[in-house]
Amino acid sequence: MKFKVTEEFNQGQYTQQYIKENIRQIRFTLNQRTEQDLIDWMDQQPNKQGYLKQLIRADMESKRNL
């Protein structure tokens, strides 16, 4: 049995649609003159995203237990 492909799969379009529907990006900036200590600390973290998520989840949990 043969299947007729009526539309070619577009990986780029699929990826863009997935990102639009499922991904949320949150950014913040740090000032090199006044927040260099934070920049230095973050530069030492091998997984910056994981580190920040861990801190946020710990904060959320501590606030739930109040």
C-alpha positions in Angstrom: 0.0 0.0 0.0 1.4 3.4 -1.0 0.7 6.6 0.7 0.5 9.8 -1.2 2.2 12.7 0.5 0.1 15.8 -0.2 2.2 18.3 1.8 5.9 18.4 2.5 6.9 18.5 6.1 8.5 21.8 7.0 10.8 21.4 10.1 11.4 25.1 10.5 7.7 25.9 10.4 6.9 23.1 12.8 9.6 24.4 15.2 8.4 28.0 15.1 4.8 26.8 15.8 6.0 24.6 18.7 7.9 27.5 20.2 5.0 29.9 19.8 2.6 27.5 21.5 4.8 26.0 24.2 7.8 28.2 25.1 8.0 31.3 27.2 11.2 33.2 27.4 12.0 35.5 30.4 15.1 37.7 30.3 16.7 40.1 32.7 19.8 42.3 32.5 22.6 42.9 34.9 24.6 46.1 35.1 28.4 45.3 35.0 29.2 48.3 37.2 26.7 47.7 40.0 26.0 44.0 39.8 29.4 42.5 38.8 29.2 40.2 41.9 26.0 38.5 40.4 27.6 38.3 37.0 30.7 36.6 38.4 28.6 34.2 40.5 26.4 33.2 37.5 29.5 32.7 35.3 30.6 30.0 37.8 27.4 28.1 37.4 27.7 25.2 34.8 23.9 25.2 34.3 22.6 28.7 34.7 19.0 27.9 33.7 18.8 24.9 36.0 20.4 27.0 38.9 17.8 29.7 38.5 14.9 27.3 38.3 16.2 25.6 41.5 16.3 28.9 43.3 12.8 29.9 42.2 11.3 26.5 43.1 12.9 26.6 46.5 11.5 30.1 47.1 8.1 29.0 45.9 8.2 26.0 48.3 9.2 28.2 51.2 6.3 30.6 50.6 3.8 27.7 50.4 4.9 26.5 53.8 4.2 29.9 55.5 
